[in-house]
Amino acid sequence: MIECDVIRDLMPLYVDGVASEASRRLVDAHTARCPACRGKLNAMRMPLEPVPLEESEAYIRFIRAQKKRNIRSCIVAVLICLVAWWAFMEINFSGEMIDFTVMEESRILKEEPRLYLSKEEKLIGETLLGMEVIQTAMATGENQMIAFGEVEPELRKWLPKNVEFDDIGVFGTVVFYDYLTGNTRIYISYGDVDGDGIADGVTKTVATSVSPDSWEVDEWYELIYDGETGETEYRKYESRHMWFSFFDVP
C-alpha cells in the first residue's frame, strides 16, 4: 500500500494536470479509500479567493508608507554619521589650513601699524648683507644660525630698544632676524639672490600670539617688498578649520 506522503507529493502534479497517467491512477485509487488525502486533494482543487480591492489598496498604501519611513530613517542615520564624523575630526584632528588675503596698504596698516617697513629696517638689511660673516655663511649654501652678539654692535643704532632678539638666521640667499615685543613677534628677512650685498627683496611678518609664552597664532600680517620694482604687497594670513573653508569671505 502506498503511503499518504507519496500520494501528497504527487497531488500538485495531479492538480496542475502534468502528472503521468500511472501517477494519476495511483492518486485516484488512494484518495478513493483515504478520506484525509481526498480532503487534501479537494482543498487543492478549490480556487483561491480573490483579495478584496479595498484590502489591496490598503496594503499598497502600507507598503508606500513603510518605504517613506525607511528613507527618512536612512537620511537621519546618514546625518548622524556625518555629525559624529565631524565631531571626531574636530576633536582629534585640528584640520587647520592657512590662507591669505591681499589687502590695501591703508587698510592693513590701520589694522596692524607695526607692519610698516621703516627706513631703519631697510638700512639694517643693507648692513647685514654687507657683513663678511653673513656673506661667508651664504657662500656655503647651508642653513646656519649666527649669534646675535656677533652683529649687534653694528645694528644696535637702528634696532628697537628693550626688545628680545633671537639669533640671526641664514638660509641660502636669505638672512633674517626676529624679536619679541610683548606677545607680538616681528620677523624680517632680506633676500640677496645675486650675492651683491644689496637686498633684492624684504619680507616683514607681524604675528601676535594669545600670550607671550604661546606660539598659537590665528592670524598674522605680512609685507613683501620687491627691491627691483619698488612695489609692496600686503597680506593678511588666517588659519582655520579646513572643513569650513568654503564659508570664507574675501
C-alpha positions as CSV (number, residue, x, y, z in Angstrom):
1,M,0.0,0.0,0.0
2,I,1.4,3.4,-1.0
3,E,1.9,5.8,1.9
4,C,0.0,9.1,2.1
5,D,3.2,11.1,1.9
6,V,4.0,9.7,-1.5
7,I,0.4,10.5,-2.8
8,R,0.6,14.0,-1.4
9,D,3.8,14.6,-3.2
10,L,2.0,13.7,-6.4
11,M,-1.0,15.9,-5.7
12,P,0.4,19.2,-7.1
13,L,1.3,17.5,-10.4
14,Y,-2.2,15.9,-10.4
15,V,-4.0,19.2,-9.8
16,D,-1.8,21.0,-12.4
17,G,-2.6,18.3,-15.0
18,V,1.0,17.4,-15.6
19,A,1.2,14.0,-13.8
20,S,1.6,10.9,-15.8
21,E,-1.3,8.6,-16.4
22,A,0.1,6.0,-14.0
23,S,0.6,8.7,-11.3
24,R,-3.0,9.9,-11.8
25,R,-4.3,6.3,-11.3
26,L,-2.4,6.0,-8.1
27,V,-3.8,9.2,-6.7
28,D,-7.3,8.3,-7.8
29,A,-7.1,4.9,-6.2
30,H,-5.6,6.2,-3.0
31,T,-8.0,9.1,-2.4
32,A,-10.9,6.8,-3.1
33,R,-10.2,4.9,0.1
34,C,-8.3,7.6,2.2
35,P,-10.6,10.4,3.4
36,A,-7.7,12.5,4.7
37,C,-5.9,12.6,1.3
38,R,-9.2,13.0,-0.5
39,G,-9.9,16.1,1.6
40,K,-6.4,17.4,0.9
41,L,-6.9,16.9,-2.8
42,N,-10.3,18.7,-2.8
43,A,-8.8,21.6,-0.9
44,M,-6.0,21.9,-3.5
45,R,-8.6,21.9,-6.3
46,M,-10.5,24.8,-4.8
47,P,-9.7,28.2,-6.5
48,L,-8.1,30.9,-4.3
49,E,-10.5,33.6,-3.2
50,P,-9.6,37.0,-4.7
51,V,-8.4,39.7,-2.3
52,P,-10.9,42.5,-1.9
53,L,-9.9,45.6,-3.8
54,E,-10.0,47.8,-0.7
55,E,-7.7,45.4,1.1
56,S,-5.2,45.5,-1.8
57,E,-5.2,49.3,-1.9
58,A,-4.7,49.4,1.9
59,Y,-1.8,47.1,1.6
60,I,-0.2,49.2,-1.2
61,R,-0.6,52.3,1.0
62,F,1.0,50.5,3.9
63,I,4.0,49.5,1.7
64,R,4.4,53.0,0.4
65,A,4.3,54.5,3.9
66,Q,6.8,51.9,5.1
67,K,9.2,52.9,2.2
68,K,8.9,56.6,3.2
69,R,9.7,55.7,6.8
70,N,12.7,53.7,5.7
71,I,14.0,56.5,3.5
72,R,13.6,59.0,6.4
73,S,15.4,56.7,8.7
74,C,18.3,56.3,6.3
75,I,18.6,60.1,5.9
76,V,18.6,60.6,9.7
77,A,21.2,57.8,10.1
78,V,23.5,59.4,7.4
79,L,23.2,62.9,9.1
80,I,24.0,61.4,12.5
81,C,27.1,59.7,11.0
82,L,28.2,63.0,9.4
83,V,27.8,64.9,12.6
84,A,29.7,62.2,14.5
85,W,32.5,62.2,11.9
86,W,32.7,66.0,12.0
87,A,32.9,65.9,15.8
88,F,35.6,63.2,15.8
89,M,37.7,65.2,13.3
90,E,37.2,68.4,15.2
91,I,38.4,66.8,18.4
92,N,41.1,64.6,17.2
93,F,42.4,66.4,14.1
94,S,42.6,70.2,14.0
95,G,42.4,70.1,10.2
96,E,43.7,73.7,10.1
97,M,44.5,75.3,6.8
98,I,46.3,78.6,6.1
99,D,45.1,81.1,3.6
100,F,45.8,84.7,2.9
101,T,44.0,87.8,1.6
102,V,45.8,90.6,-0.3
103,M,44.9,93.9,1.3
104,E,45.4,97.6,0.5
105,E,48.2,99.4,2.3
106,S,45.9,101.8,4.2
107,R,43.6,99.1,5.4
108,I,46.2,96.6,6.5
109,L,48.4,99.3,8.2
110,K,45.3,100.5,10.0
111,E,44.8,97.0,11.4
112,E,48.5,96.4,12.1
113,P,50.6,99.6,12.0
114,R,53.7,97.7,13.1
115,L,53.8,96.1,9.7
116,Y,55.1,99.3,8.2
117,L,58.6,98.9,6.8
118,S,60.7,101.8,8.1
119,K,63.9,103.3,6.6
120,E,65.9,102.0,9.5
121,E,64.7,98.4,8.8
122,K,65.8,98.7,5.2
123,L,69.2,100.0,6.4
124,I,69.5,97.0,8.7
125,G,69.2,94.8,5.7
126,E,71.9,96.6,3.8
127,T,74.2,96.4,6.8
128,L,73.5,92.6,7.4
129,L,74.1,91.7,3.8
130,G,77.3,93.7,3.7
131,M,78.8,91.8,6.7
132,E,81.6,89.4,6.0
133,V,80.2,86.8,8.4
134,I,76.9,86.9,6.6
135,Q,78.4,86.7,3.1
136,T,80.6,83.8,4.2
137,A,77.6,81.9,5.6
138,M,75.6,82.5,2.3
139,A,78.6,81.3,0.2
140,T,78.4,77.8,1.9
141,G,74.8,77.4,0.7
142,E,74.0,75.8,4.1
143,N,71.4,76.9,6.6
144,Q,73.1,78.4,9.6
145,M,72.4,80.4,12.7
146,I,74.7,83.3,13.7
147,A,74.9,84.5,17.3
148,F,73.2,87.9,17.5
149,G,76.1,89.2,19.6
150,E,78.4,88.9,16.6
151,V,76.4,91.5,14.6
152,E,74.7,93.5,17.4
153,P,77.2,96.4,17.7
154,E,76.8,97.4,14.0
155,L,73.0,97.1,14.2
156,R,72.2,98.5,17.6
157,K,71.7,102.1,16.5
158,W,68.8,101.0,14.2
159,L,67.3,98.3,16.3
160,P,64.3,98.8,18.6
161,K,65.2,99.4,22.2
162,N,64.3,97.0,25.1
163,V,63.2,94.0,22.9
164,E,64.4,90.4,23.0
165,F,66.3,89.4,19.9
166,D,67.0,85.8,18.7
167,D,70.0,84.8,16.7
168,I,70.4,85.7,13.0
169,G,69.4,83.0,10.5
170,V,71.0,82.5,7.1
171,F,69.1,80.2,4.7
172,G,70.6,80.1,1.3
173,T,70.5,83.6,-0.1
174,V,68.2,84.9,2.7
175,V,69.2,86.4,6.0
176,F,66.6,87.1,8.7
177,Y,66.2,88.2,12.3
178,D,63.2,88.3,14.6
179,Y,62.4,89.8,18.0
180,L,59.6,89.7,20.6
181,T,57.8,92.7,21.9
182,G,55.0,91.8,24.4
183,N,53.2,88.9,22.8
184,T,54.0,90.0,19.2
185,R,56.9,88.6,17.2
186,I,58.4,90.6,14.3
187,Y,60.2,88.7,11.6
188,I,62.2,90.5,8.9
189,S,64.1,88.7,6.1
190,Y,66.3,90.1,3.3
191,G,67.0,88.3,0.1
192,D,70.2,88.6,-1.9
193,V,69.8,86.3,-4.9
194,D,72.7,87.7,-6.9
195,G,75.1,87.9,-4.0
196,D,76.0,91.6,-4.4
197,G,75.2,92.6,-0.8
198,I,72.1,94.5,-1.8
199,A,68.6,93.3,-0.8
200,D,66.6,92.2,-3.8
201,G,63.5,91.9,-1.5
202,V,62.3,92.3,2.0
203,T,59.6,90.4,3.9
204,K,58.3,91.5,7.2
205,T,55.8,89.5,9.3
206,V,53.9,90.6,12.4
207,A,52.4,87.7,14.4
208,T,50.6,88.2,17.7
209,S,50.1,85.1,19.8
210,V,47.4,84.6,22.5
211,S,50.1,85.2,25.2
212,P,53.8,85.9,25.4
213,D,54.6,82.3,26.2
214,S,52.4,80.8,23.4
215,W,53.1,80.1,19.7
216,E,49.4,79.8,18.9
217,V,48.5,82.4,16.3
218,D,45.2,82.6,14.4
219,E,46.1,85.5,12.1
220,W,49.2,87.4,11.1
221,Y,50.3,90.1,8.7
222,E,53.0,90.1,6.0
223,L,54.7,92.8,3.9
224,I,56.5,91.7,0.8
225,Y,58.8,94.4,-0.7
226,D,60.3,93.9,-4.2
227,G,63.6,95.8,-4.3
228,E,63.8,95.8,-8.1
229,T,60.4,97.2,-8.8
230,G,59.9,99.1,-5.6
231,E,56.4,97.5,-5.3
232,T,55.0,96.3,-2.0
233,E,52.3,93.7,-1.4
234,Y,50.4,93.4,1.9
235,R,48.8,90.1,3.0
236,K,46.7,89.0,6.0
237,Y,47.1,85.3,6.8
238,E,44.5,83.3,8.7
239,S,44.3,79.8,10.0
240,R,41.0,78.0,10.2
241,H,39.4,74.6,10.1
242,M,39.8,73.2,6.6
243,W,36.3,71.6,6.5
244,F,34.6,75.0,6.6
245,S,37.0,77.0,4.4
246,F,34.2,77.3,1.8
247,F,32.4,79.8,4.2
248,D,35.3,82.2,3.9
249,V,34.5,85.7,2.5
250,P,37.4,87.7,0.9
